[in-house]
Amino acid sequence: MKTTSMIRLPSRAEPGVFNISRRSFLRTAAGAFAFSALGGFGADLVNQKPRRVCLIGAGWYGKSDLWRLVQVAPVEIAGIADPDKNMLAGAVEIARQRQVSKKAPPTYSDFRQMLKEQKCDIVLVGSPDHWHALHAIAAMEAGADVYLQKPISVDVLEGEAILAAARRLGRVVQIGTQRRSTPHFIDVKKQIVEAGLLGKIGHVEMCCYYHMRANGSPPVEPVPDFLDYEMWTGPAPLRPYDGIPHRRWWRTFMEYSNGIVGDMCVHMFDATRWMLGVGWPRRVSSSGGIYVQKDGKSNISDTQTAVFEYDDFHCTWQHRTWGDAPDPDYPWALVIHGENGVLKASTMRADFIPNDKTAKPIHFDCFYEKEKYPEDLTEKDIELNAAPATRRQMLDFLATIETRGRPVADIEQGHISTASCILANVAMKVGRTLSYDPAKKEITGDSEATKLLRRAYRQPWQHPWA
């Protein structure tokens, strides 16, 4: 088999398996991606005037995104907004250490006040899903370009509203679906998919078997003084307070999220669409429920299957928050089946297994940058395997701000991936297959399902889709 110069057989590889090594990426990807793929813009970042950056949502991934941006470009952290004073204090302490000025950025419990007082070039939105639409649109209306975490919304019409605002205002909006900037995913796309090694593709499997469905039964308690629970809840239903919701406890409730499908499927479905170059699925269906983990307060499914149909192939999603993964090497992954072989890909690795037994499989390693960014090793809760991807996602975002073009994970792509996963939950709820018309913003021939494209907002908050 003819391969590129990036493929070699290191001593630690299994016999008969080509391996894309971390060392080869240190030689090639770090430089080639940053400068060739970004048109050389990466080389000029350090010489630019610091951009004024604000953060909405100072929890785990909001801070993680901010620290990755600080690593690749000069920024002034102009403000941090979060309704939890303890979250703010922790973010400020790290910000003082990380940004060049060593200044403590001002903090706000109300994001609207921050956007009014601070003229931000960039706003990072790392709040819970039920806030994404209002935060992103407010930031764009305040004049900022936006880095928005996935999923972009909790209902389909929120996503339509964000997309419409971005186009109307001419803002650059990059979504945190960073598999599009993951080094070994980029190489897999080029060397396996685009090279045609799979042949005709007829089926894609996506899955998540992580035990990530919080399912406790904590008692209701008084809201602590450090948390503005009304502001944290915002447009969502006001649940009885039963403990700090920030550390993913909120993800176990449909009031704030779309469950595992809305969290984990979005990543793998977006990566699949990007690799295969497809847009909206023709039809979406889903079934599932709470089959095993019936105790506790969680109301998201513990078992669910979804099908995203295209003209020439279909994608299936499966999650279980109990039991073991069928393939322990790929507990959260996508698997592309072609007539000539199978491609497996996760955030940790990838493997191409050809049907021709005389051909050698190709293995791809996850890429780390521990030598270049040693601070990664001491950062609390960091996803070391995702940090290089997020840095590249930020570099692409900054480059696109300069050109006023479309970033690699543009808002439209984030909307398609998010809305398709939300439609899976809608399909499960109504018990039938759905076909979404993005031009008419409706489920074709299904008025009941169309009503579920928009969630009711708690007053006084107003849904952005009029």
C-alpha positions in Angstrom: 0.0 0.0 0.0 1.3 3.4 -0.9 1.4 5.7 2.1 2.5 9.3 2.9 5.8 10.2 4.6 3.9 10.7 7.8 3.2 7.0 8.2 6.0 4.9 9.6 6.3 1.7 11.6 7.8 2.5 15.1 9.3 -0.1 17.3 6.3 -0.1 19.7 3.7 -0.7 17.0 2.0 -4.0 16.5 3.5 -6.1 13.7 1.9 -5.4 10.4 0.2 -2.1 11.5 1.2 1.3 10.2 1.2 3.9 12.9 0.8 7.7 12.8 3.0 8.6 15.7 2.9 11.5 18.1 6.6 12.4 17.2 5.7 12.7 13.5 3.0 15.1 14.4 5.4 17.2 16.5 7.5 17.5 13.3 4.7 18.2 10.9 1.2 18.9 12.2 2.1 21.6 14.7 3.8 23.7 12.0 1.9 22.7 8.9 -1.5 23.0 10.4 -0.9 26.3 12.2 0.7 28.0 9.2 -0.5 26.3 6.0 -4.1 25.6 7.0 -4.4 29.0 8.6 -2.7 30.8 5.7 0.3 31.7 7.8 -1.8 33.8 10.2 -0.6 31.8 13.2 2.9 33.2 12.8 1.6 36.8 13.3 -0.6 36.2 16.4 2.1 37.0 19.0 2.8 40.4 17.3 -0.8 41.6 17.4 -2.5 43.9 19.9 -4.2 41.9 22.6 -7.8 41.2 21.9 -10.4 42.0 24.6 -12.0 38.8 25.6 -15.0 38.1 27.8 -16.1 34.8 29.2 -19.8 33.9 30.0 -19.9 30.8 32.2 -16.9 30.2 34.4 -17.4 26.5 34.9 -15.2 23.6 33.7 -15.2 24.0 30.0 -15.7 27.8 29.9 -12.4 28.2 31.7 -10.8 25.5 29.6 -11.6 27.3 26.4 -10.3 30.6 27.8 -7.0 29.1 28.9 -6.5 27.5 25.5 -7.1 30.8 23.8 -4.6 32.5 26.2 -2.0 29.9 25.2 -2.1 30.8 21.4 -2.8 34.5 21.2 -2.3 37.7 23.2 -5.5 38.6 24.9 -6.8 40.9 27.6 -9.4 39.2 29.7 -11.9 42.1 30.0 -14.5 40.4 32.1 -15.9 37.1 33.4 -19.6 36.6 34.1 -21.2 33.8 36.2 -24.0 33.7 38.8 -21.8 31.7 41.1 -19.3 33.9 43.1 -17.1 30.9 43.9 -16.8 30.0 40.3 -15.8 33.6 39.5 -13.2 33.7 42.3 -11.6 30.5 41.0 -11.5 31.8 37.4 -10.1 35.2 38.4 -7.2 33.6 40.3 -6.2 31.5 37.3 -6.7 34.5 35.0 -4.3 36.6 37.1 -1.6 33.9 36.7 -2.2 33.3 33.0 -2.7 36.6 31.2 0.4 38.7 30.5 -0.9 41.8 32.3 -1.4 39.7 35.6 -4.4 41.8 36.2 -7.6 40.5 37.9 -10.4 40.9 35.4 -13.7 42.4 36.6 -16.5 39.9 37.4 -20.2 40.0 37.0 -23.2 37.9 38.1 -25.3 39.3 35.2 -23.8 38.9 31.7 -25.8 41.8 30.4 -24.0 44.2 32.6 -20.6 42.9 31.5 -21.6 43.2 27.8 -22.8 46.8 28.5 -19.6 47.9 30.3 -16.9 46.0 28.5 -16.4 46.4 24.8 -15.3 42.9 23.9 -13.8 41.8 20.6 -14.5 38.1 21.5 -16.9 36.5 23.8 -16.5 32.8 24.8 -19.8 31.2 25.8 -19.3 28.3 28.2 -22.6 28.4 30.1 -25.1 25.4 30.4 -27.0 24.6 27.2 -30.2 26.3 28.2 -28.4 29.6 28.1 -26.5 29.3 24.9 -28.9 31.1 22.6 -29.5 34.1 24.7 -25.8 34.5 25.6 -24.5 34.1 22.0 -27.1 36.5 20.5 -26.5 39.1 23.2 -22.7 38.9 22.7 -23.1 39.4 18.9 -25.5 42.3 19.4 -22.9 43.9 21.6 -20.4 43.8 18.7 -18.4 40.6 19.5 -17.4 37.6 17.6 -18.3 34.5 19.5 -16.8 31.1 20.4 -19.9 29.1 21.4 -19.8 25.7 23.1 -21.8 22.8 21.8 -24.6 22.0 21.6 -25.5 25.5 20.4 -29.0 25.3 21.7 -31.6 23.3 23.6 -34.3 23.6 20.9 -34.1 23.8 17.1 -35.5 27.3 16.7 -33.0 28.7 19.2 -30.4 27.4 16.8 -32.1 29.1 13.8 -32.2 32.3 15.8 -28.4 32.2 16.5 -27.6 31.5 12.9 -29.9 34.3 11.7 -28.3 36.7 14.1 -24.7 35.8 13.0 -25.5 36.3 9.4 -27.5 39.5 10.0 -24.8 41.1 12.1 -21.8 39.7 10.1 -20.3 38.0 13.1 -17.8 35.1 13.1 -19.2 32.3 15.3 -17.0 29.2 15.9 -18.6 26.2 17.7 -16.7 24.0 20.1 -17.0 20.9 18.0 -13.2 20.6 17.9 -13.0 17.2 16.3 -12.7 19.2 13.1 -9.4 20.5 14.5 -8.2 17.2 16.2 -4.9 16.3 14.6 -5.5 12.6 14.1 -9.0 13.2 12.8 -7.6 15.6 10.2 -5.1 13.0 9.1 -7.8 10.3 9.0 -10.1 12.4 6.9 -7.3 13.1 4.4 -5.4 9.8 4.3 -8.3 7.4 4.6 -11.7 9.0 3.7 -10.6 11.5 1.0 -8.0 9.0 -0.3 -10.8 6.6 -1.1 -9.5 3.7 1.0 -12.9 2.9 2.3 -14.5 2.7 -1.1 -18.3 3.2 -1.2 -19.6 4.1 2.3 -22.9 2.6 3.3 -23.2 2.8 7.0 -21.8 4.8 10.0 -22.1 3.7 13.6 -21.7 6.3 16.5 -21.7 5.4 20.1 -21.1 6.4 23.7 -21.0 3.9 26.6 -19.6 6.2 29.3 -21.3 6.0 32.7 -21.9 9.8 32.7 -25.6 10.0 33.7 -25.7 11.5 37.2 -28.6 9.8 38.9 -28.5 10.7 42.6 -31.4 11.8 44.9 -29.9 14.7 46.9 -32.4 16.5 49.2 -33.8 19.9 48.5 -31.9 22.6 50.4 -31.6 26.3 50.7 -29.9 28.2 47.9 -26.4 29.2 49.1 -25.6 32.9 49.4 -22.8 32.7 46.7 -25.2 31.6 44.0 -27.8 33.6 42.1 -30.1 30.7 41.4 -32.7 32.7 39.5 -30.0 34.0 37.1 -28.4 30.5 36.8 -31.8 29.1 35.8 -32.7 31.9 33.5 -35.2 30.9 30.8 -35.4 27.2 32.0 -38.0 25.8 34.4 -37.0 26.6 38.1 -36.4 23.3 39.7 -36.2 22.9 43.4 -32.6 23.5 44.4 -30.9 20.3 45.4 -27.2 21.2 45.2 -24.8 23.1 43.1 -25.8 22.2 39.5 -22.6 23.3 37.8 -20.5 20.1 37.9 -22.6 18.4 35.2 -25.6 17.7 37.6 -27.6 19.9 35.3 -26.8 17.6 32.3 -28.9 14.9 33.8 -32.1 16.9 33.4 -34.0 17.6 30.2 -35.0 21.0 31.6 -31.4 22.2 30.8 -30.1 19.9 28.1 -30.9 17.1 25.6 -29.2 14.4 27.5 -26.4 12.2 26.2 -27.6 12.6 22.6 -27.4 16.4 22.9 -24.0 16.2 24.6 -22.0 13.4 23.1 -23.7 12.5 19.9 -23.3 16.1 18.7 -19.5 15.7 18.6 -19.4 12.4 16.7 -22.3 13.3 14.4 -20.5 16.6 13.5 -17.2 14.8 12.9 -19.0 12.3 10.7 -20.7 15.0 8.6 -17.4 16.8 8.3 -15.5 13.7 7.2 -18.1 12.7 4.7 -19.1 16.2 3.5 -22.9 15.9 4.2 -25.4 18.4 5.6 -28.9 17.9 7.0 -30.1 14.3 7.3 -33.1 13.4 5.2 -35.0 11.7 8.0 -34.4 11.2 11.8 -35.8 8.5 14.1 -35.1 7.4 17.6 -36.2 5.1 20.4 -35.1 4.6 24.0 -35.8 5.6 27.5 -34.9 4.9 31.1 -34.7 1.1 31.1 -32.1 0.3 33.8 -31.3 3.3 36.0 -34.8 4.0 37.3 -33.8 5.2 40.7 -32.8 8.8 41.3 -33.9 12.1 39.9 -32.4 12.0 36.4 -34.9 12.3 33.6 -32.6 11.8 30.6 -32.5 8.4 28.8 -30.1 5.8 30.0 -30.5 3.9 26.7 -31.2 5.3 23.3 -30.8 4.6 19.6 -31.1 7.2 16.8 -30.9 6.9 13.0 -29.9 9.8 10.8 -30.8 8.9 7.2 -29.0 10.2 4.0 -29.7 9.2 0.4 -26.8 6.8 0.1 -26.1 5.7 3.7 -27.3 6.2 7.2 -25.8 6.9 10.6 -26.8 5.2 13.8 -26.3 6.4 17.3 -26.3 4.2 20.4 -25.7 5.1 24.0 -26.0 3.2 27.3 -25.0 4.7 30.6 -24.7 1.3 32.1 -22.9 -2.0 31.3 -19.7 -2.3 29.3 -18.7 -1.0 25.9 -18.7 -3.7 23.1 -15.2 -2.5 22.0 -13.2 -1.3 25.1 -10.8 0.6 22.8 -13.7 2.7 21.4 -16.3 3.5 24.1 -17.1 6.9 22.5 -16.5 6.8 18.8 -17.6 6.7 15.2 -17.2 3.7 12.9 -17.4 4.2 9.1 -18.2 1.1 7.1 -17.1 1.0 3.5 -17.0 -1.7 0.9 -13.2 -1.9 1.2 -12.8 -1.6 5.0 -13.7 -0.1 8.3 -12.5 3.1 9.9 -12.8 3.5 13.7 -12.1 6.9 15.3 -12.2 8.2 18.8 -10.6 11.2 20.6 -7.9 8.8 21.7 -7.0 6.9 18.6 -8.1 5.7 15.1 -7.7 2.5 13.1 -8.4 1.6 9.5 -8.9 -2.1 9.0 -9.0 -3.1 5.3 -11.1 -6.0 4.1 -8.2 -7.2 2.1 -6.3 -9.4 4.5 -3.1 -8.9 2.6 -3.2 -5.2 3.2 -1.8 -3.7 6.4 -4.1 -1.9 8.9 -3.2 1.7 9.7 -3.2 3.0 13.2 -3.3 6.7 14.2 -2.2 8.0 17.7 -3.8 10.8 19.6 -1.6 13.9 19.5 -0.4 15.7 22.7 1.6 18.9 23.1 3.0 18.3 26.6 6.5 19.6 25.7 5.3 22.8 24.1 2.6 23.5 26.8 3.9 22.0 30.0 1.3 23.9 32.0 -1.2 21.5 30.6 0.2 18.8 33.0 -0.8 20.8 36.1 -4.1 22.2 35.0 -7.0 20.9 37.1 -9.6 18.9 35.1 -7.9 19.4 31.8 -8.7 17.0 28.9 -5.1 16.5 27.7 -6.1 14.7 24.6 -8.5 17.6 23.6 -6.2 20.5 24.4 -4.3 20.5 21.0 -7.6 20.3 19.1 -9.1 23.3 21.1 -5.9 25.3 20.5 -6.2 24.7 16.7 -9.9 25.5 16.9 -9.0 28.9 18.5 -6.3 29.6 15.9 -8.8 28.9 13.1 -11.3 31.2 14.9 -8.8 34.0 15.1 -7.7 33.6 11.5 -11.3 33.8 10.3 -11.9 36.9 12.4 -9.2 38.5 10.3 -10.6 37.4 7.0 -14.3 37.7 8.0 -14.9 34.3 6.5 -16.4 31.1 7.8 -14.5 29.1 10.4 -14.0 25.3 10.3 -16.9 24.8 12.8 -19.1 27.6 11.6 -22.4 28.3 13.3 -24.4 26.8 10.4 -22.5 23.5 10.8 -23.0 23.6 14.6 -26.7 24.2 14.1 -27.1 21.3 11.7 -25.3 18.9 14.1 -27.1 20.2 17.2 -30.6 20.4 15.7 -30.3 16.9 14.2 -29.6 15.5 17.6 -32.4 17.5 19.2 -34.7 16.1 16.4 -33.7 12.6 17.6 -35.2 13.4 21.0 -38.3 14.9 19.4 -38.7 11.7 17.3 -38.4 9.6 20.4 -41.0 11.6 22.2 -43.6 11.5 19.5 -42.7 8.0 18.4 -42.3 8.5 14.7 -39.7 9.3 12.0 -39.3 13.0 11.3 -38.1 15.1 8.3 -37.1 18.7 9.1 -37.4 21.4 6.5 -34.7 24.0 7.3 -36.2 26.5 4.8 -39.7 26.4 6.3 -38.5 25.7 9.9 -41.0 22.9 10.4 -41.3 19.1 10.5 -42.8 18.2 7.2 -46.4 17.0 7.6 -46.3 16.9 11.4 -47.8 19.8 13.3 -47.4 18.1 16.7 -43.7 17.6 16.2 -43.3 21.1 14.8 -44.6 22.6 18.1 -41.7 20.8 19.8 -39.1 22.7 17.8 -39.4 25.5 20.4 -39.4 25.2 24.2 -41.4 27.5 26.4 -39.3 30.1 28.2 -39.7 31.1 31.9 -40.7 34.8 32.2 -39.4 37.4 31.9 -37.0 35.8 29.4 -38.1 35.9 25.8 -37.4 33.2 23.2 -35.2 34.6 20.4 -37.2 33.1 17.6 -40.2 35.4 17.2 
